[in-house]
Amino acid sequence: MRYDNGGDLLVAVLRELGIDTVFGIVSVHNLPLVEAVDRELRFVPVRHEASAVNAADAYGRARGGIGCALTSTGTGAGNAAGSLIEALSAGTSVLHVTGQVESRYLGSGRGFIHETKDQLGMLTAVSKYAATVPSADAAGRVLREAADAARTAPGGPASVEWPIDLQYAAQTDAPWEAAPSVLPLPPQDELDAAGALLASARRPLIWAGGGATGARTALADLLAATGAGLLTSNSGRGAVPEDHPQVIGNFATTPPARALLADADVLLTIGTHFRSNETADYGLGLPAAHIQIDLDATALGRVYPARHPLHGNAGDVLAALLPHAAPADPAWTDRITAVREQVRGTLHDAIGPQAAICDALRAALPREAVVARDVTVPSSSWGNRLLEIYDPRDNVFPRGGGIGQGLGMGIGAALARPEAPAVVIAGDGGLAVHLGELLTLAQERPRLTLIVFNDGGYGVLRNMQDTYRERRSGVDLATPDFERLAAACGLPYLRIAAEAHAGPVLDEAVASDGPVLVEVDLTALGPMKNPFTPPVKIPGQ
């Protein structure tokens, strides 16, 4: 197949991937690509390259597939690096296509406009896969290899740098087929040994991480067969709908869940890497009778010992273990249900007036709706735990913990599924990192409610300093007048300043057919009963 230029080829590849919307910033070094995408698909001109990757990342997550971002050379590609690190940390599928100087000047060090030293090396460091388009005959192969790498579990971002002269050149696209992907399955004797342990369990627990989200049916079947309780990481939320009576959820470090872990006779963990913030900096105790399933062989036994490490695809391994499942003691399943209610009730009480917002938000949203959460006190305290998630595609948040990515992610997710409302939970400090994306929100008009919790700074770190230090440093920030800011951007504005406002305001915002900025005035609303501090250790404290 012959194409007039690289842009036309890129569009053809994106259509093969099922991508209809691309996020990026136009440049002299990607102009043919942007022009073709804008003409044939939908190009969303975000205001920063990091937001382009965040939006593409969330677009893929919300669809259960892959997203695409276009950036420019040098500084533009560098601006995308932090968000590529997020996609790498999360294992999410992103095709990142960036420009490059003319091929004859590559590596010459002449100071060609937008040139940077070893751009490919930088992209390699922050991507699962990175490559340079070497010729107009090879671009199709490189793009498809990149997309295949990004989508092959465990996923991650794939970056392609494309010299500008080769973008303008006529392209010859040869047929290409991905190599067959063979998912590992543990040997039968290992499965039998793990199955025998599972069959002996009378007080079983299951812990689902992000790797379990592709095995939802098998996981639900195992819960039904065993009566086990289900803990999750933040990434595993929605693998089983969180209104299921056996789902304890992302509460593993709470005292009642710790007691369950201490009394459990078998723990089965699925696709979780036991991140420090979800294991009390690895201080959480787990049962010695531990069956661990992971597609990443290096994750097996890396954080906690596993009596039966099973390297394989979660769905296949769970299906092999299911015939060994035996019912738990009825009293154990009853205890699990009681713990589920206890941990939720305790947190609901601890967050004080913000509980009204959590309740009103869940009531306003349909069952399937993306909730994108930036790193902020409401997200870290209740948005990542108490606000129920029923489908893993609705669970969008920066898994690497970087602040300021929520709005870009929300825009990408909302445009991925325009038929349903979406919500962003952000703080005023995080929103300020990419405040320019308010203009993207105003321009593209997705059905997105942006909830800004305004406490005048970085609340998470402020609470840490108030708890452990005698003075504050770097956490109290100037905050804009959000009503006037929204008006300047052409965005509708609503305000929550009391618990009674939460229901009517969020009902109105979520029912809107376009974007709405909702400010939560935390000074007027009042404090939580127990101020949230992050689960990190400070030496000597």
N, C-alpha and C positions, 0 to 999 in steps of 0.2 A: 504494500500500500504506500502511496506517495502523498505527502502533505506539503502545502505551500510553505509552511514554517513550523517552528516548534510549538507555537501556541495551538495550532490546529491538532497537532499530535497529542499534546497534553490533554486537550478536551476529549479526544477519543479514548485515552487511557482512563481519564476520570469517569467517563460514562461506563466503561467496563467495570469500574470499581463501585458504581452506584452512587457516586458523589455528584450532587447537584448544586452545591454551594461551596465557595472557596473564600478564604479570609486572607487579607494581605495588605500590603502597601505598594503602590505603583512606583516604579523607578526607571531610570534610563537603562538599567541592567536587567529588567524583567518585562519591559514594555510589550513585546510580542505575546508573552504568556498572559499578561493581564488583559490585553485587548481581546484575545480570543475567548478567555473565560467569561469576560463581561458581555461579550456578544452572544455566546452560546449557552452559558449557564448563569449562575448568579455570583457576582463578585462583590464581597463586602469589604469596603475600604476602612478597616480599623485604623486607629491613630497611633499604634505602636506595634512593632514586630512581635514583642512578647505576647501581646493580646491576640495577634493572628494565630500563633501556635496554641495558646490557651483555648481560643474559640474552636479551632480545628480539632483539638483534643476532645473537648466536650461534645462537639458535633458527633464524633465517632462514638463516644461513650453512650450518648443518648440514643443512638441508633443501633448500638451493638455492632459497630463496624469500624470504618476508618474515615478520618478527615484529612483535609489538605490545606496547607498554608503556603503563601507565596511571599518571599522576602527579597530584599536587595543584597548586594555584595558588601563585604567588609563590615562596617559598623552595623548595617541592617541585619546581617546574619548574626553578628555578635549580640545584638539586642534580643534575638530570639533564643539565645543559649539558655537562659534561666528557665524558660518554659519548656524547652526540650529536656532539661534535667527533670522537670516535673513529670513529663510523659515517660521518661526513662524509669523514674522511680515508681510510677504507677503501672508500667507495663502496658500503656495504651497505644493504640495504632494511629500514627500520624505520618502523612507523607509531606515532608517539608522540602519545597523546591525553592532554591535561592539562585540568584544570578552569580555571574563571575565575569571578570574582565575578558577581553578578547583572548582567544586561545593562544595566539602567537606571543602574548605578553605574560602568560601564566608563569609565575615563579621568577620573573625577571627582576623584580625589586625596583622597577623604574619609578614607582609612585604614580602609576596609572590611577585615574579617579576611582575611588571606592576600593582600591586594591588593599589587601591586608596580607601579612605574612602567614603562610600556611593555613589558609581558611579551611582546607579539607581536614587538617589535623585538629583544628578546633571543633569542627562538626563531628569528627570521629569520637572525640572525647565525650560528647554530650548526646550521642545518638547510638542506637543499636546497630545501625548500618549507615555508611556514608560513602558516596562515590561521586566522581566527576564524569560528566558526559564527554566522551573523547572525540566523538564525530557525529555528524548528522545521520549517519547510518546506524548508530548505536543508541540513540536517545530512547527509543521505545523500549529496548531491552533493559536499559539502566532503570528507567522509571518503573517497569513492571517488577524487576528484581527488588527494587526498594520497597514497593508496596507489598510484595510477597514476604519480605523480611519483617516488615512492620506488623503484618497480620499473623505471622507464625508464632504460636504460643511458646514461651511467654513473649508477649508483644513488646512494642517500643517504637520510638520515632525513627524514621529513616530519612536521611537528608541527601538531597541531590543538588550539586552545584552545576550550573549550566552556563558555559561561556556565551556571551551575548552574540557573538558572530554566528555561533552554531544555533542559537535561537532563531535568528533571522533566516537561516539557510533552509532550503527545501529539504524535507526529511524523507528518508526511505525506511519504512517500518516493516521488518520481517516478522513472520509468525514466531511466537514465543510461548512456551509452556513451562509452568512451574514444575520443579522436581517434586515427585510424590512425597507427601509428608506422612511419615510413619510415626505415630505416637507410641511411646514406650508403654509396655505393660509388664509388671513385675512377674518373675517366674512363679509357676503354680505353687511350689512348695512355700514360697514367702507369703503368697495370698492365703494358703491353707493355714499357716501358722498364725497369721493375723486374724483370720476368720475364727480360729479356735478361741483366741483371746476374746474376741468380740462376743462369741456365743456364750462365754462364761460370765459376761458382765450382768450384774443386777443393779448397778448404780452407774450407768454410762452417761458420759457427757460428750458432746461433739462441739468442735470449735471450727467455724467456717470463715476462711479468709477470702480474698479476692479470687483465688483460684477455684473456689466453689461455685462462683456465679454462673459458670457454664455447665453445671451439673445439677440444676435445680430440681428436676424430676427425680433423679436418683437420690438426692439428699432428702427430699420430702418423703420418699418411700422408706428410707432408712429411719427417719424420725417416727413414722407411723408404725414401723415394725418393732422398734425398740422402746418407744416411750422415753427416749433420751431427751435431755435438755440441750438446747442449742445456744452457745455463746458465739459471738461474731467479733471480728475486727471491724473497724470502720469500713474497710473495703468490702467486707463480706455481707454488709447489710442488704436486705432484700433478696438474698439467695433463697430464703423462705420468707414469705410475707410476715412482717413484724407484729401482726395481730394474731398470729398463730399462738395457741396457749403454751406450747413448749419452747417458744423463742424467748430466751432471756435477753439476748442481744449484746450490744457493745457495753457491757457492764462487768467485764471479767475482774477488774481490780476493786470492785466494791466489796465490803465485808461479807454480805450474804453469798456472793458468787465465789469469793475465796473459800468460804466454808464448804460450798458444794465441791469445789476442786479438791479440797482436802479429804472429803469423804467419798469421792468418786472412785470406783474400782477400775474403770477403763476410760481413757480419753482418746478420742479419734479426732485428729486435726487435719484440715483439708485446705491446702493452698494458702496458708498464712505464714508470714515471715516473722511473726512475733516482734513487731516494732517496739522500740523502747518505750514510747509513750502509751502503749497498750498493754505493757507488762510491768509497769512501775519500775522502769529502767532495769528490766530483767530480774526484778526481785520477786515476781509472782511465782508461787509454787505450783507445779503441775504434778499430776500422778506419775509414778514410775511406769505404770502400765500404759504406755503411750504408743498409739499407732499413728504414724505421720504419713500423709499422702502429699506429694508435690511433684509437679512436672519439672521443676528445677532441682536437679540432683544435688547441687551444692547447698540447697536449703535444708536438706534432710539431716537432722541432728546438729545443725549449726548453732542454734540458740539453746535448745533444750534437748536432752538425750531422747532418742526414740527407740523403744524396744523392737518395734517393727517398722523400719523405714521403707516406704513403698514408693518407688519412682514410677510415675505414670500419670496419665490423664485422669482427672478426678472422676468424671462420669464413668469411664471404663472400670476404674478400680472399685468405685462404690457399687457398681452393678455386680462385680465379682464377689464383693463382701456381703451383699444383701442376703443371699441364701443362708448365711451363718447367723443372721440377726435373731436375737431372742428377746422376749419382752422383759422390761425392767420390773423391779418390784413396784407394785402400784403405789406404795407409800412414797417411793422416790419420785415418781412422776407427779404426784400431788405436791411434793415439796418444791419441785421445779416450778410449777404453776404459782405457788405461793411466793417463791423468790422473785419470779418475774414481776408480780404485782408489787412486792415490797420495794425493789430497787427503783421502779418507776415512781411509786408514791413518794419515796424519800427525795428523789431528785425534783419532782414536781413541787414539793414543798420548799426545797432549798433555793429554788430560783425566784421565789417570791412573785412579784408582779409580772415577771416575764412569762410565767406559766400561762397567763391569759392570752399572750401573744402566740405561744406554742399551740395551745388548744384551738384558738381562732384560725390560725393558719391551716392546721390540718383539716378543720371543718370546712374551710373555704375552698380548698383544693379538691379536684377529683382524685380518685384513687390512684390513677397513673398520671403523675405530673413531676417534672424535674424540679428538684430542690438543689440549687447550686449554692455552696456554702464557702465563703472566704474564711480565712483564719481570723476569728474574732471571738470575744467572750460568749455571745449567744450560740455560735456554732459549736465551739469547743465544749461548752457546758451542756446544752440541751439539744442543739440542732443535730449533733452527731450521735445522739442516743435516744432522746425522748420523743422527738418528732418522727412518727412512724414512716418507714419506707417499705413499699410492697413489691418493688421491682428494682433489681440492681442498676438498670439503665437510668433510673431516676436519682441515683445516689452519686452526685457530682460534687467533688471537693478536691482541693490540692493535697494529694496523698503525701507529697514530700514536705508539706508544712510551710511552704512559702506564702507570705502575705501578699495581697493585692491582685490575686488571680481570679477572684470570684466573678467580677462583672464580665470579663472576657469569656469565661466559661459559660456564664449564664446566657450571653448573647449567642454563642455557638449552639448551646443546647436548645434554646428557644427556636432558633431557625431550623434546627434539625427536625423538630416536631411541631410545626406551626399550628397543628390542629388542637393542641392542648396548651393551657397556661403553664408558665414556668415562673420560678421565684429565685431571687438571689438574696441571701442573707449576708450582709457585709457590715463592717464597722466604718466609722468615718476615717480612721487612720488607714485602713486597707484600701478604701475607695480612692483616697488621695494619691495612691501609687500610680494609678492609671485613670485619673479623673477625666482625661480626654475621651475616654470611651463612652461618657455620657452623650457625646455628640454622635458617636456611632449608634447608640441606642435611639437617639432622636431621629436620625436619618433613616435607619432601617425599619423602625417601628415594629419590632417583634412583640408578641404577646407576653411581656415580661414585667413582673412586679419586682422592683429593686427596693428592698427593705434596708435602710441605713440606720444602724444603731449608733446614735451620736452620744459619745461620752467625752468628747474633746481630747482624743489622743489614743494611745495604745493601751487599752484597758487591761489586756493580759499581762503585759510587762509592768504596768502601773501596780496591779495587784501584787505581783511578785515583790516589787520594791517596797510597797507599803507593808508587806509581811516580813521581809527579811532585812530591810535597810532603814536607815534613819532619814534618808532624803531621796527624792526622785531625780532621775537623770534621763533626759531625752524622750519622755513619755507624754508630756503635756503639750498639745499641738493647737495651733490656730485652726479653727473650723469654719467653713463658709456658712453663710445663711442659705440653707438648702432650699428654702422656698424661692428665694430670688434666683439661686443657681438653676433650679428646675425651670423657672420662667424664662431665663436667658437661653436655655437649651430647647425651649418649646416642649417641655415635658409636664404632664399633669402632676400635681403635688398633693399629698395627703399627710396628715400628722397624727401620731399616737402619743398622747401625753398622760394617759390614764388607762387603767385596765378596762374600763367601760368602752374606750374607743376601739379596742382591738378588733372585736367582731365586725362592727359596721364598716370600719375603714378597710379591713382586709377583704371582706366580702365585695366591697365596691371595686377595689383594686384588681382582684383576681378575675372579676367578671368583665373587666375592660377588654376591648379587643386590640389594645395597643399597650405601650409601655406606661408605667406609672412609678413615680418615685415616692416612697413612703418613708418619712423620717420618724424614727422612734426617739423621742426626747427622753433620754435616760435620767437626766436630772429631775425632770418633772414626774416621770413614771415612778421613780424611787428605786432603791438598791435591792439587790438580791439579799436573801437572808444570810447566805454564806458566799462571800466573794470568791469567784473562781480563780484558782492559781493553776498553772500548767503542771503536768506530772513530770517535772524535771528536777534533778538533784542539784543542790548548791553545796559544795564542800563546806563542812563545818556547821551546817544548819540541820 
